[in-house]
Amino acid sequence: MVLKNLLRRLDLTTLQLFLAVYEEGTLTRAAEREAIAVSAASKRLLELEQAVGATLFQRNARGMTLTPAGETLLHHARRVMRDIENIGIELAGHASGVRGYVRMMANLSAIVEFLPEDLRAFQLQHERVKLDLEERPSGGVVEAVDDSLADLGICSGDADTHDLHVTHYRHDSLVLVTRDDHPLAARNSVAFAETLDGDHVGLHAASSINARTHMAARQAGKPLRLRIHVPGFDAVCRMVQAGMGVGVLPQKVYQLMGDPLGLIGIPLEDEWSERSLVLVVRDVDALSPVSRLLFDHLRSVEALEASASTDSVKID
């Protein structure tokens, strides 16, 4: 009986209205956004609550907020609407020769350091697969995959990955980035605690590098003297170049962005400076064929590169 009620009441228009009410906070704004009368929107929402047998929103003077039942429906509604969006994209793609679509979320480190070459290698083998890549902090990547807003994600290995399936993707190392006239610039390596008497340029608060540097400062018993927070790696390099302080960046990012600016990259001696980037998916076996192809490709690239490097050494 519950299934029959849902099939009768839970159409896509009502589901989209439910999401609009959650996002807008009031029925009036949601109805306006969805271009339907408030009375019609109210009727649809009431019928939906009757169909699921639970109240979905708490109504009060400040607006409408989700109940626990509403939170449950929100999770599934997002997944359904995302699947509908993908159906449209993939069917449109077939008309133009595309043979698959994969939506990815990744943190900034993965996007700048590794994904350009790794995705290019994949597309050389699968030219008719369309990829959609969005940058988010590691925590946001996990949430997006958990909410089925992405087929697969790449995040820091120390992120809370909930119950997602986790597979190693890449290893990277963090370095201290300074101007060439900084007192530490001539060092071959440096402990992070040695940098805490000077000013730092930090990444945005949600970044995993920001979390690691703050934790290291607390463990050293000193404050982290942040002159400024910036949104990206290129901004860190420019601020360091301008003399705002030192920064901490992935080694490959330094090579790509810091070295061309004349900055110095000094390996950090701290254990936390060695990082792992990981692939996260909800369920490997539930991935679409093209998503599984990309997943298998990405989880194997580091090992393949290491093997190729070893073979090259043997030949030399």
N, C-alpha and C positions, 0 to 999 in steps of 0.2 A: 504493500500500500504506500509506504514511504517513497519507494522508487517511482511509482506511478505519479504521485503528487509532484515529485521533483521534475519528472519529464514534462509534466503539464505546465508547471509554473517557472521552472528555471531555464528560461530562454536567454540567449546572449544579450539581448537588450536589457533585461532585468539584471543580469550579472554585471554589465557595464554600469548600470545605474547604481548598484550596490557599491562598486569601486569608487564611483564619483562621489557618493555620499561620504564614504570614508575619507577620501582625499580633500573634499571641500569643507567637511565639518557640519554642513547644514543641508537640509533637503531642498531649500529654495535655491541655493547656489548650484547644487548638483543638478536640479531640474533645468536650470538655465543653461548649464554647460551641455547637457544632453538634449537640449531643445525640445523638452516636453513640458506639459502643464504640471504645476505643483500637485494638483489633485490626482492626476494620472500617475505621477511618480509615487505619491503616498500610497495609492491603491496597489501599485506593483510591489512596493516594499512590504506592505501588510500581507499580501498574498504569498510572498516569498517566505515570510516568517511563519505563516500558517503551514506552508508546505514542508518546511524543515522542522517544524514543531518546537521552535525556540525563538526567543527575542534576540535580534542581531545587534540592536543599537540601544544604548542608554540615551534617553531624551532629557535634556535639561536646558536651562536658560542660556547656557553658553554654546549649545549646539548638540551634536550627536557623536557619541564615542562608542567604539565596539565593545560588546560583551565578550566573554570567553567563546561563546558559540560563533559570534561574528569574527573573532580572530581566526577560528578554524576555517570558516568559509573564505576569509580573505586569502589565506594560504592557497587554497584550491582555486579560487577565482583568478588569482594572478597567473597560476599555471595554465588554466584553461584559456584565458585571453592571450597569453603568450603563445600557446599552441595554435590558436586561431590565426594569430599574426604570422606565425611561421608557415602555416598552410598557405596563406595568401602569397607570401614571399616565394616559397618553393614552387608553387604552381605557376606563378608569374615567371619564375626563373626557367621552368621547363619550356615555356614559349620562346625564350631567347637562347636556349641551349644549355642553361645551367642544370647540373644534375645533382644538386645537394646544397644545403645551407647549414652552417654551423655558427652559433653565437657564442662568443668567448668573452670572459672577463679576466683581466690580469692586472697585477700591481705594476707600478711604474718601472721598477727594476727589471722585471721580465720583458716589458715592452721595449725598453731602451737597449738592454744588454743582449738579449738572445732572440726574441721573437721575429724580428725582421728577416734574419737569415733562415731561421727554422721554418717560418711560414712560407717563405719563398721556395725553399726546397720542397715543401709539401705541395705547393701549387704547381710546380713544374711537373709533378707526377699526376696531379689531379686538377687540371686546368679549368674544369667546368664546375668546380665546387666553389661556392661563394662563402667568404668568411666575414663575420661582423665582430670586430674587436673593440672593447670598451675598457678604459682605464678606471680602476677603483682601488682604494686602499685594501690591504689584505682582508681585513674584517668585512668590508663591503663585497669583496669577491666571494667569500664564504656564504654570506647572506643571499647573494644573487643566485648562486648555484643551489643553495638549499631551498630557495623559493621558486626554483625552475625558471628563473629569468635568464639563465645561461646554461648551455649544454655542458660546458666545462670551464674550469677556472684555474688560474695560476696565482699562488700567493706565497707568502713567507712560510717557511717550515715551522715557525713558532706560533703561527696563528691558531686560534681555537677553531678547529675544523668540524666541530659538532660530531655528527654521525656520518659524515661524508666519506667516500672512498678516497684514500690519499696515496699517491704514487710519486716517487722522486722525479724531479724534472732536471734541475741544474744546480750546480754548486757555484757560489761566488764568495769573494772576500771583500771586506771593507778596508778602505785606506783613509788616512788623514790627508786632507788636501790643504795646502798652504801656498802663500806667495814664496818666491825664491829668496826673499830677504827676511823671512821669518826665522827666529832663533832655532827652530826644530828642522828647518829645511834640509840641512846637511846630514841628518840622521838616516841610517839604513832601516831602522824600525823604531817604533815608539809605543810605550804603554799609554792607554787613553788617559789614565790618571795624571800623567805629566802635562796634559793639555788644559787641565781644569783651572789653572791660574790665569788663563787668557780668555778672550772672547770667542764665541762660537756663532756660526751661521747654521740654523737648524731647518730641517724640512718640516712640513705641516704636521700638526699634532697627531694625525691618524696614521702616520707612516711607521713601519716597523723599525726603521733606522732611528727615528726619534725615540721610540720606546726603549731601544737598546742603549742609546747614549744616556738617557735619563736614569735608567737602572744602574748603569756603570758608575755614573756620578754619585748616586745614592750609596752604592757599595763602597766607593772610595771616601765617603763621608764629606764630600764637597758639593757645593751648588754648581749647576751647569750654567755658565754665564752666557745666556743667549742674547745676542744683540738684536737678532731679527729671525722670524720664521718666514720661509719662502715656499712657494707651491711646487717647485720642480728642481731637477738636478742642474739644469742650465742656469737657473737663478742662483743656486748655491755657488756655482763656479764664478759667476759675475760678481757676487757680493764678496767672495774671497779675494778675487782679483782687485776689487776696489779697496781692500784693506779693512773690511768689516769684521774679520775674524777667520778662524779655521773652520773647515767643514768635514763631514764624514760621508763618503760616497762609495758605492761599489767600485771595485778596481777597474772593470771594463768601462764603466761610465766615466771615470777619471780619464782613461785613455782616449775615449771618444770626445769628451767635452773639456776637460781640465787641461790636459797636456797641450792642445792647440793654443790655449790662452797663456801658456808659459808657466802654469802652476806646477807644483811639486806634489807627487803622490807618495806617501810614506806608509808602508805596511804597518798595521796595528798588531801588537803582540798579544792582545787579549783574545781569549778563547771565543768570546761571543762575536768576534769579527769574522769568523768563518760561518757562512750561512748556507742554508738549503732552500731552494725554491721547489714547491711541490705542485703537482696537478691534483685538482679535486673534482670529483663528479658525484652525483647522487648514487648511481648504480651503473657500473660498467656494462653489465649485461643488458641494461635497458637503453643504452645509447643507440641512436640511429646509425645505420651503416657508415655514413660519411663522418659522423662524429667519432665513431670507433676508429676509423682510419686515422683521423687526426690525433686522437688520444694515443694510439699505438705509435704513431710517428714521433710525437713529442716525448714520450717516455723513453724512447730509444736513442735520441739524437746524441746525448752526451756520451753514452757507451760507444756508439758508432764512431764519433770523433776521436775518442781515446784509442780505439782499435786502429783507425786510419793513421793516427799519429805514431803508434807503435810500429806499424808496418813501414811507415816512411823512414823511421830511424833504422830499422833492419836493412832497408834497401841502401841507405846512405853508408 
